[in-house]
Amino acid sequence: MNVFTNVKDLGNLNVAIKEALEIKQNRFAYQHLGKNKTLLMVFFNSSLRTRLSTQKAAMNLGMNTMVLDVNQGAWRLETERGVIMDGDKSEHLLEAVPVMGSYCDIIGVRSFAHFENKADDYGEKILNQFIQYSGRPVFSMEGATTHPLQAFADLITIEEYKTKARPKVVMSWAPHPKVLPQAVPNSFADFMNEADVEFVITHPEGYELDEQFVRGAKIEYNQAKAFEGADFIYAKNWSAFRDPHYGQILSKDRDWTVDTIKMGLTNHAKFMHCLPVRRNMIVTDDVIESPDSIVIQEAANREISCEVVLKRMLETLK
């Protein structure tokens, strides 16, 4: 594996899940692969789970790790071609990226959507420059449009907690006070559409996601109806995707907050969220603190999803 940005990069999902569960039983079995190899983690945006879980996964594999916070510990980087660099940006990404590649063996990149230009965001301009110019295997630690490490961890968690062969999984929009990207819901839809689950997306009208990720999944605008009989509820906010409202908040309707009444419509569903979560906006205290909340276990599996990806990239280097 040289690139990881979406579900297709994993190949056979059943094989990937089996590999993840085996690694979880012995996280240090492949340390020989990472000996004298270096992972560079490049952050254009802040992180908690991604930073810690990715670094831990690399350490499990015996790798050295380096972390670069572009906006705090480096020159400000220009990303556009043809720009006269007479402003506050001292270095161009086209020079910086191959230099970074010369210091490491694998690169992880985290760069969020800017909501200034939809084409630029959905073209993954920054991530793709690393893929094109670094000369190294590159994986997304969350891009402008996808968060595949999170979605892979979500799938691993569902596999561990499902009580039937083909569970009903519902991804529900929920209100949030700030504009959030579509990366997490895009990737969750991307993975669920390839998994052996009954997948339903519920959201207010106007919050339809990009069809390349939805791919014909069932859309239900009535949240209560969507929750009926669900085995997993995945709550997440996202901003509007469709023009002319791209990147905008269309609603803060707290009727969409996940509470005990709505969870009571489900089949004793497990509650999931990628974290961080706005309590009593996305989900009420009693739901996220209930025995059916698996958000911590889900976050812990971020280490496992990343270790699978890094292991496969190290095997490519061999």
C-alpha positions, 0 to 999 in steps of 0.5 A: 500500500502506497496511498491510503485515502479511502476504503478502496485502498484497503482492498478486501474489507474482510481481510483488513478487519481480520488483520486489524483484530489479529494486530489488536491481540498482539500490537508488537508482533511486527516491530521488525518492519519498522526498525530504522524506519521513520514516520513523519506526521504533518499537521496543518490542523489541530489533533488529539486522537489522530496525533496520539493514536498514529504515533502509538501505532508507529511505535508499536511497529518499531518506527521512529516518529517526527511531528511537524505542526506547520502553523506553529513550528515551521515556515508558513507554506504557500500552496498555490502555483503561480503566486508572487510570494511577497506576503507572509508565506516564506516557503512553497509546498512544492519545495517543502514536500520533497524536503520532508520526504528526504527525511522519512519513509512514510508521511501522514498528512492532516489538512482540513477543508477551508470552505473557500473553494469547493473545487479546491477542497474536494480536489484535496490539493494539499494532500495530493501534493504530498502524494505527488511530490514526496516520493514516499507512501502517504496516508490521510490523517484527515483531509478536506473530504475524508477521514479514512483512519476514523472510518476504518476504526469505526468499522472495526468497532462495529465488527467487535460489538455487533450481535447479528451478521448484518446490523442496521447502522444509522448515521445521523446528522446532529446540530453544532454551533460551528461549521464542520467539514464533511470528511468524517461522514463522507468516510463513514458512508464510504466504508459502510457502503462497502461493509455488510451492513444495512446503512441508513443516513438521516439528516434535515433536507439541505444536508445531502452529502456528495453522491460519490460517498453516499452511493445510493445509500438509503436517505431518511429525512425523518430521524425517528423513523431512521432510528427504528430497529437500529443496532448502531447510531453514529451521530455527527454534524456536518455543514452543507455540501450542495451549492450555493450553500457549501460550507454553511450552517443551515440549521441548529435544530436541537430536535436532532440531538440524540437523546434517550427517547430516540435511542429507545426507538432502536434495537438497544443500539450502541452509540458512536461518535468520532469525538470530540463531541459537543454534549447536549448539542450532538448527544445528551449526557445520559446517552453518551454516559450510558453503557451502550455508548462505545465512543471510548472503545471506538477512539481506542481502535484508532490505534489499530486502524492506523497500525494496519495501514502503517504495517501495509506501507512498511511491507511495501517498503520491504 
